[in-house]
Amino acid sequence: MITLRVTRHDRNEQLLADCQSAVIPARGEVLQLDTVEADGSMNRPSTLWRIVAVTVHVPSLHSSAPLDGGPLRVRTVEVSVLPDVSLLPALHHAEAQVLSESRM
């Protein structure tokens, strides 16, 4: 497991998520961020973010061995994201549909 940190990449550098993960996402992929309660239920709608950069923190050969005796390994991966604008046309279309139905 690694620590996955998701940061919004614009003038408001904001930490959006910090969790343990078994996967390393790639640039260009879309992350779906969910906000969940302690029981696992969703408490607000998910948001979609496009990954624009991935930073893998790799220990160099000059690093000291971990105190727990384990091998050197990647422990942290940071991804920078922006709102996924490829979905905006679909969202605007759905919004227009709702508005046109409400006018009827």
N, C-alpha and C positions, 0 to 999 in steps of 0.2 A: 504494500500500500504506500501511496505517496500523498503528500499534502498538495491539493489542487487549489490555487488561488485564482479567482476571476476578478479582474479589475476593468472598470469602464475606461476606455482609452479616448479621452478627449480633454478639454480644459478643466473638467471636474473629476480628475483621477479619483475614482471612488471604488472601494473594495465592495464587490457584490456578493462574493461567496468565498468561503474558506472551509474546505472539508477534506476528508480522506477519500481517495479514489484508487481504483485498480486500473484505470485507463488513462492514457495521455491523449487529449484531443489534438487535432491538427488544425493548422491555419486554413481558413476557408469554411470549416464546419460551422454548424449552428448549434449553440447551446440553448437548452430550455431550462430556465431557472424557475424552480418551484419553491413557494413559501409554504411550509407545512407546520402543523401543530405537533405537539409531543406524541399524539396518538397516530400520526401519519396522515391525517386528513389535511386537505388543501384549505388554506384560509384566505387566499386571494388568487386571481388568475396568474397563470405562468407568463413569463416574458421570454422572448426569443432574441438571442444575441449572436452576431457573426464574429468569429474569432479572426483577429487581424494580426496577432503575434503570439508565439509560444516561446517561453524561456524555460529551458531545462537547467536546473542548478546541479552541475556535475562536479563531484569532488576531484580535485587534481591529484596527481601522483604524490605531491608534497603534503597531502592532507594526513593528519594523524588518524590512527584506527579509532573507531568508536569505543567508548568506555564499556559498552555491553559485550565487546569481543566480536561483534558481527563484522561483516565485510563493508567496505566503503560502498555506498549505493546512492542513487538519486533519491532524495527525500522530498524535494519540493519542485513543482512545476507551476509556473505562472502563465496565465493566458490573459491577453488584452482583448477586449471586445467592444463592439459598437452595436447599437440597435440594428436589427436585421431589416434594412430598408427594402430588400427584395420582396418582403411581404406587404409593404405599404399599399401597392396598387390593389391587392386582394382585400385588404382591410377597408380601403376607401370604397371599393365596389360593394362590399357587404354593408357598410354604413349607408350608402346611397339606397340600397335595396330596402333597408329598414325604414328610412325616411320616406321613400315613395309608398311603401305599404301603409305607413301611419297617416299619409295624406288621404287615403281612400276612404 
